[in-house]
């Protein structure tokens, strides 16, 4: 509700029916198909709203899932009426240890007495260095999931505003007076038409000025930045 996101928009994005989204909001777990679907819906819904999906799922498990008696028992607990038996390795005779140490010393001395292999002799015009094989290129990173951009409009003078998110109209040709500001809107793509440049745009918390123009000003705003819109692509709001 704070982000002014309609349930129908989330339903289209997550493919979760609106009645299940409302059941999640109201914690009406009996209206959902089962615990497995609840956790899946919670995770998908949280990702769509840029929330911590793991935190919500863990909280649901803690509050609404009960462990069985078998799961609550310690993993290393001994069976009732039985004592743990300490495993003992085989006893190695002392004379065998001495023989093995002596054999190891002889083997080490034999290695020290060997001559080192001759290094290859470089001949003129011959490159003795070998080029290491090139490492395979790393796999390309997965495409980043588009994020929503936030926008607030602050009027620095009388200015007419038309604002759309997709095909949904957020501000329908409203004239803002100096000092008046709009609510905070969030969407993946916002299209804006201003009657003049008497406005400041607060995009993701940062203030941006609007360039002066003799004609209405069309702007498209996404997470990647903003760009000007031609007259044909500017959003139009019926008065």
C-alpha positions in Angstrom: 0.0 0.0 0.0 2.9 2.4 0.8 4.4 1.7 -2.6 1.0 2.1 -4.3 1.3 -1.2 -6.0 -2.0 -2.8 -7.1 -2.7 -6.4 -6.3 -3.5 -7.0 -10.0 0.0 -5.9 -10.9 1.6 -8.3 -8.4 -0.8 -11.1 -9.6 0.4 -10.6 -13.2 4.1 -10.5 -12.2 4.1 -13.5 -9.8 1.4 -15.7 -11.4 -0.2 -16.1 -7.9 -3.9 -15.6 -7.8 -5.1 -12.4 -6.1 -7.1 -14.3 -3.4 -3.9 -16.2 -2.4 -2.0 -12.9 -2.2 -4.7 -11.4 0.1 -4.6 -14.6 2.2 -0.9 -14.1 2.6 -1.3 -10.5 3.7 -4.0 -11.5 6.2 -2.2 -14.6 7.4 -5.2 -16.8 6.6 -3.2 -19.9 6.1 -6.3 -22.2 5.9 -7.2 -20.5 2.6 -4.0 -21.7 0.9 -3.4 -25.1 -0.6 -0.8 -26.2 2.0 2.5 -25.4 3.8 4.6 -26.1 0.8 2.6 -23.7 -1.3 2.6 -21.1 1.5 6.4 -21.1 1.6 6.7 -20.9 -2.2 4.1 -18.1 -2.4 5.8 -16.2 0.4 9.2 -16.5 -1.3 7.9 -15.3 -4.7 5.8 -12.5 -3.2 8.7 -11.2 -1.1 11.0 -11.2 -4.1 8.4 -9.2 -6.1 8.3 -6.5 -3.3 12.1 -6.5 -2.8 11.8 -8.0 0.7 13.9 -10.6 2.5 12.3 -13.8 1.3 14.4 -16.1 3.6 13.5 -14.1 6.7 9.7 -14.3 6.0 9.9 -18.1 5.2 11.9 -18.7 8.4 9.4 -16.7 10.5 6.5 -18.7 9.0 8.3 -22.0 9.8 9.0 -20.9 13.4 5.5 -19.8 14.1 3.4 -22.3 12.2 5.4 -25.5 11.6 5.9 -27.9 14.5 8.8 -30.4 14.6 8.1 -34.0 15.4 9.5 -35.8 18.5 12.1 -37.6 16.3 13.3 -34.2 14.9 13.6 -32.8 18.4 15.9 -35.6 19.7 19.7 -34.9 19.7 21.4 -36.3 16.7 24.2 -38.1 18.7 22.0 -39.3 21.5 22.7 -43.0 22.5 19.9 -45.5 22.4 18.1 -46.1 25.7 19.7 -48.8 27.9 22.9 -48.9 25.8 26.2 -47.4 26.6 28.6 -46.0 24.0 31.4 -48.2 23.2 34.8 -46.6 22.6 36.3 -48.0 19.4 39.9 -49.0 19.9 42.3 -49.4 17.0 44.6 -52.4 16.6 47.7 -52.5 18.8 50.9 -52.1 16.6 53.9 -54.0 18.0 56.8 -51.7 19.0 59.3 -53.7 17.0 57.3 -53.1 13.8 57.3 -49.3 14.5 61.1 -49.4 14.8 61.5 -51.3 11.5 59.2 -48.9 9.7 61.2 -45.9 10.9 64.5 -47.5 9.9 63.2 -48.3 6.5 62.0 -44.7 6.0 65.4 -43.3 6.9 67.1 -45.6 4.3 64.6 -44.5 1.7 65.2 -40.8 2.4 69.0 -41.3 2.2 68.6 -43.0 -1.1 66.6 -40.1 -2.5 69.3 -37.6 -1.4 72.0 -39.6 -3.2 70.3 -39.5 -6.6 71.6 -37.0 -9.1 69.2 -34.2 -10.1 68.0 -34.5 -13.7 69.8 -32.3 -16.2 68.1 -29.1 -17.1 67.2 -28.7 -20.8 69.9 -26.8 -22.7 68.6 -23.9 -24.7 69.7 -23.7 -28.3 69.9 -20.4 -30.2 66.6 -19.6 -31.9 64.7 -22.1 -29.7 62.2 -21.0 -27.1 62.3 -23.4 -24.2 59.4 -21.8 -22.4 56.0 -23.2 -22.9 52.9 -21.0 -23.1 50.4 -22.0 -20.4 47.0 -23.0 -21.8 44.5 -20.2 -21.6 41.8 -20.6 -18.9 38.3 -21.0 -20.2 36.3 -17.8 -20.0 34.0 -17.6 -17.0 30.3 -18.2 -17.7 28.3 -15.0 -18.3 26.4 -13.8 -15.2 22.7 -14.4 -15.1 20.6 -11.4 -16.3 19.8 -9.1 -13.5 16.2 -8.9 -12.4 14.8 -5.5 -13.2 14.1 -3.4 -10.1 11.6 -0.7 -9.4 12.5 3.0 -9.5 11.0 5.5 -7.1 9.8 9.0 -8.1 8.4 12.0 -6.4 7.6 15.3 -8.2 8.1 18.6 -6.4 6.6 21.7 -8.1 8.8 24.8 -8.2 5.9 26.7 -9.9 2.6 25.9 -11.6 3.0 22.8 -13.7 0.7 20.3 -15.3 1.6 16.6 -14.7 0.6 13.4 -16.4 2.2 10.2 -15.0 1.8 6.6 -16.1 3.3 3.3 -15.0 2.8 0.9 -17.9 -0.8 1.4 -19.0 -1.9 2.5 -15.5 -2.4 6.2 -15.0 -1.0 7.5 -11.7 -1.6 11.3 -12.2 -4.2 12.3 -14.7 -3.4 15.8 -16.0 -3.2 17.5 -12.5 -1.8 21.0 -12.1 0.6 21.3 -9.2 1.2 24.6 -7.5 4.5 25.9 -6.2 5.8 23.9 -3.3 3.3 21.1 -3.8 4.6 17.5 -4.0 3.2 14.2 -5.2 3.2 10.9 -3.2 6.1 8.5 -3.8 5.5 6.2 -6.8 7.4 3.0 -7.5 7.4 1.0 -10.8 9.8 -0.6 -13.2 9.1 2.0 -15.8 7.5 5.4 -15.3 6.5 7.7 -18.2 6.0 11.4 -17.5 4.7 14.5 -19.3 5.3 18.0 -17.8 3.7 21.1 -19.1 6.9 23.1 -18.4 10.1 22.7 -16.4 8.8 24.1 -13.1 9.4 20.9 -11.3 12.1 18.9 -9.6 12.2 15.1 -9.9 13.2 13.1 -6.8 14.5 9.8 -8.4 15.6 7.1 -5.9 16.0 9.8 -3.3 18.2 12.0 -5.5 17.0 15.4 -6.8 17.1 16.1 -10.6 16.2 19.3 -12.4 14.2 19.5 -15.6 15.6 21.2 -18.7 13.6 24.2 -20.0 11.6 23.6 -23.2 9.1 25.5 -25.3 7.0 22.4 -25.6 5.7 19.8 -23.1 8.4 17.7 -21.7 8.3 13.9 -22.0 10.5 11.7 -19.8 10.9 8.0 -19.2 12.4 6.8 -15.9 13.8 3.3 -15.2 16.4 1.9 -12.9 19.0 2.5 -15.6 18.3 6.3 -15.7 16.0 8.7 -17.5 15.7 9.7 -21.1 13.6 12.1 -23.1 10.5 11.0 -25.0 9.5 12.3 -28.4 6.1 13.9 -28.9 4.7 10.6 -30.3 5.8 8.6 -27.2 4.9 11.1 -24.5 2.0 9.9 -22.2 -1.3 11.8 -22.7 -3.9 12.1 -19.9 -7.4 13.2 -20.8 -8.4 16.2 -18.8 
